[in-house]
Amino acid sequence: MIHYIVGRNLGHLNKCTANLTQFSKLSDEPVTIYSFRNTHKWLQTNFPQGNIQRYLNPRKSADILLNANLVMHDWRDEIQWLKKARSGSGPIIGGIYHSDLATSSRDTDWTRKFKSQTQGIAQKSTDIFFHINLMQPQVIPNLSTLYVPIPVIAREITMTPEKIKQSLGLPADEPFILVQMGGGVGKYRYRYMEEWYEKINQLKTPYRIVVANQLKGIDFTFNRSIIQAPLFDNGRNLMNAADLVISKPGMGVLMDAISTGTPLLALPADTKEREVKNMMLRDLVGHDFCLADNKLTSEDLDARIEEMIKYKESIKAAFGTVPITGADVVAQGMKMLSARSLNELPEVYEEILKMTPFRID
């Protein structure tokens, strides 16, 4: 039995689904997913073979969670309590996270603090850290946990753009711009969401606007020309059909944009984590026109949309340099780690490193 502990928002849920879908192709070992109640229906639809259980506080439920061959999490810093409670030879605890960890003179105090916190959480909550990178990391962090740099995690495309547009009531040849504000659940709901919805409501762009749904729906009144999409089981399908996405910063949307080649205009960061994601996007594209500013008016946003569409092919080419096989690496790693002891971990680690295209030397 494998225990997989996952967060409450779609970025984490989609990675969980991608990883476990790939794992199910390699192994028949059962997986129990511990998740927050509002996500259960979505998970059951997307990974019906999983045993979906309510989220358990690791501090209070260590005995239950450690009754497994392997514990994986994405990305729960409270798992450090589980690691402290563990005794004996296992199970091994693996964690999956993302974000650039290398610091430079371009970092702010905000982003430097986030990168330091991420490394600290990795050391306290994992034995082996599967770290998502866009490209070969230039600096390998010096961690007490075993470090595996992996590529972007992307779900499989399961609907054609034509089918997506048909479900939205659009002609197959009509381009559209997707607006994505994330899952909208929990305390990290995007702070500037309504402010940007107001600006988007006033756009004069000739492109049709489609607003992605959220786990709890959207409490905002849009003008009649804007389409509110249903909550798609696989949001990557929706992004793959779009010509441009305007989104709050986040790794889930960044990975989907990269893996589908869809230009991404990222909205201003409201947390230190999201600021790092915007830095990653800017570095990949090579220009900051892919980042919006809160000072932009609706008229400015119209102009920025045209600029993004103009450079669509160059953005797509930049995105095309990023490997997207992270789910394969995680799935193979899970299979190799399951039922192995902590004493065997260094040996298994060397084999897992052969699965990733990135180096640690």
LUMKOLKOL-233605 format. One record per residue (C-alpha): x, y, z; residue in three letters. Coordinates in pm, whole numbers, plus 50000, padded with zeros to 5 digits. Layout:
LUMKOLKOL-233605
XYZALA;...
This chain:
LUMKOLKOL-233605
500005000050000MET;501195035049908ILE;499885065950090HIS;499785097549877TYR;499005129650069ILE;497935158949851VAL;496995195549893GLY;493685212349824ARG;494235231949502ASN;494205221349137LEU;497925225849079GLY;498685198849338HIS;495705177349242LEU;496655176248875ASN;500225165948957LYS;498875138849185CYS;496625125848907THR;499415126548649ALA;501845108248876ASN;499395081448987LEU;498055075948636THR;501585068448521GLN;502245047148828PHE;499125026248760SER;500665016848422LYS;503715002748600LEU;502234986348908SER;499044971349050ASP;499974982049402GLU;497004999749567PRO;497235036849647VAL;495355055349920THR;495045092749855ILE;494555114950160TYR;492985147650053SER;490745175750170PHE;487005168950151ARG;486185194549882ASN;488575177049640THR;487225141449671HIS;484705142849388LYS;487275157149151TRP;489855130749246LEU;487365102249215GLN;486515113848864THR;490125117648758ASN;491625087248932PHE;488735063148997PRO;491015034149091GLN;492365053349391GLY;491115049049744ASN;490235085149837ILE;490225092350210GLN;489825123850418ARG;492965143150494TYR;494605132350820LEU;496665155751034ASN;500095138951046PRO;500655150651401ARG;497535132251518LYS;497475102951276SER;501075091951236ALA;500325055551315ASP;497755053351036ILE;499825071850776LEU;502985052250847LEU;501205019350790ASN;502335018950429ALA;505095006850200ASN;505785042650089LEU;504495077350180VAL;504435104549913MET;503265140249957HIS;502735171349744ASP;503515195749925TRP;502575193650293ARG;505115208750531ASP;503285193150826GLU;504665159450712ILE;507685168350921GLN;505645155651218TRP;505225122551039LEU;508955119950980LYS;509645126951348LYS;507145100351458ALA;508575073451232ARG;510765046851386SER;512565016551251GLY;513355011350887SER;510535029750715GLY;508475037050529PRO;510455060550307ILE;508875095250273ILE;509045111949932GLY;508035147649857GLY;507245164949528ILE;507595202249480TYR;508615228749232HIS;510135263249206SER;513595276449135ASP;515795273049445LEU;518945290749326ALA;519365326649444THR;520965355549258SER;521265393249274SER;517855395349103ARG;516135379849404ASP;514195401249644THR;514115395150018ASP;510675380049952TRP;511845354249697THR;515085346649882ARG;513055338550193LYS;510735315549999PHE;513605296049846LYS;515195291550187SER;511875280250338GLN;511355254750060THR;514735238950121GLN;514065237750494GLY;510695220750444ILE;512265195650205ALA;514835185450465GLN;512305182250747LYS;509515164550554SER;511215141450303THR;513825114350272ASP;513915119249896ILE;512915151949728PHE;511545150949373PHE;512075187049264HIS;510425199948945ILE;512695221248726ASN;512085238048391LEU;515655231748277MET;518875216448408GLN;519345233248749PRO;522435255148749GLN;522925250749123VAL;522235218349311ILE;521025227049663PRO;523055213449952ASN;520385193950139LEU;520355166450399SER;517555149350204THR;518305131249879LEU;517675154449585TYR;516205143849248VAL;515705171348988PRO;512825161348762ILE;511125176948456PRO;507715193348436VAL;504755170748527ILE;501995171348265ALA;498785151548230ARG;497915135047901GLU;495725154347656ILE;492375136247640THR;490195160247433MET;490925177347102THR;490685215347077PRO;487675210546851GLU;485845190547120LYS;486715216447381ILE;485375244647166LYS;482245224847091GLN;481625221047465SER;482055258847503LEU;479655266547219GLY;482415280246996LEU;483105272946628PRO;486075249746579ALA;488095277246407ASP;487405305246657GLU;490365314746877PRO;489805323047242PHE;491685336747542ILE;491475316647863LEU;491365334048201VAL;492475311548487GLN;492435322048853MET;493245288249010GLY;491205265649232GLY;489985293949452GLY;490035272249767VAL;491805278450097GLY;493665307650247LYS;495895312449943TYR;493055321749708ARG;494385347849465TYR;494225381849632ARG;493725402649315TYR;491165379949150MET;488145403049153GLU;490255433149053GLU;491385415148738TRP;487935401148668TYR;486725437348659GLU;489415446548406LYS;488705415848194ILE;484995424448197ASN;485855457348027GLN;488155443947756LEU;487555454847396LYS;489625427047242THR;488135409546936PRO;489045375947090TYR;486415356447278ARG;487135354147651ILE;486615321147836VAL;486865320548216VAL;487925287448371ALA;485805274548659ASN;487015267149011GLN;486415239349261LEU;483905261149446LYS;482605279649143GLY;482915316949067ILE;480965343949248ASP;481275371848992PHE;478965386048726THR;480595387248383PHE;479235404948076ASN;477295383447834ARG;480105380647580SER;482315361747826ILE;481955324147844ILE;482175307348184GLN;483585272648125ALA;482495242448326PRO;485035227048563LEU;486955204048329PHE;488265171448472ASP;491545178248293ASN;492265215348273GLY;495225209448042ARG;492695201047768ASN;491155235547804LEU;494505253347795MET;495595233147493ASN;492615247047301ALA;493305283547396ALA;495415308447200ASP;496525326847512LEU;496025322647886VAL;495845350748140ILE;496375336448484SER;497345341648843LYS;500935329648895PRO;501255292948985GLY;503245262148895MET;500205242548779GLY;499235267848514VAL;502885273648423LEU;503445236548359MET;500235233748157ASP;501155264147946ALA;504665251247883ILE;503535215947801SER;500855227947555THR;502865256547405GLY;500215281847504THR;501465317647564PRO;500995327847927LEU;500425362948060LEU;500955359948434ALA;499195384048668LEU;500985401248958PRO;502195379649243ALA;500455382249579ASP;502745357949764THR;506475351449767LYS;505925317449607GLU;504015332549314ARG;506705358849271GLU;509215330949216VAL;506935315148954LYS;506785348148766ASN;510575350148775MET;510765315148626MET;508375324648344LEU;510265356748266ARG;513595338448256ASP;512215311948023LEU;510575336347780VAL;513495360547800GLY;511345391647839HIS;509025406548098ASP;506135413547858PHE;504755380147982CYS;504175395948325LEU;501255419348397ALA;501325447948645ASP;498495459148869ASN;498785493648712LYS;497595480248377LEU;494195493448274THR;491755474148057SER;493055494047759GLU;496635484747849ASP;495585448547882LEU;494065449547532ASP;497435461247397ALA;499355435147595ARG;497125407547456ILE;497965418447102GLU;501665418747189GLU;501475383647333MET;499635370547025ILE;502245387146801LYS;505055368046973TYR;503095335647009LYS;505475314546801GLU;508625326446980SER;506995319447318ILE;505935285047197LYS;509515278347084ALA;510865287947427ALA;508335265247596PHE;509275237247359GLY;512785235447509THR;511385223247842VAL;511165185347902PRO;507765173648033ILE;508395137948151THR;508285144448525GLY;505315121348591ALA;507235092348436ASP;510195098448669VAL;507985100848978VAL;506025069648885ALA;509155049248825GLN;510625062749147GLY;507525052549343MET;507715017549205LYS;511395014749295MET;510935029149646LEU;507855009649752SER;508574984350027ALA;512264993850038ARG;513835002850371SER;515595034750468LEU;518865015350471ASN;518315006550105GLU;517405042150004LEU;520925053649900PRO;521185024349658GLU;517705030149513VAL;518435067349486TYR;521305060849247GLU;518975040949023GLU;516285068149032ILE;518815094148922LEU;519235074448601LYS;515545080348523MET;515755118448503THR;517315138648218PRO;518835162748471PHE;522195158548643ARG;523255165649000ILE;527035167148942ASP;
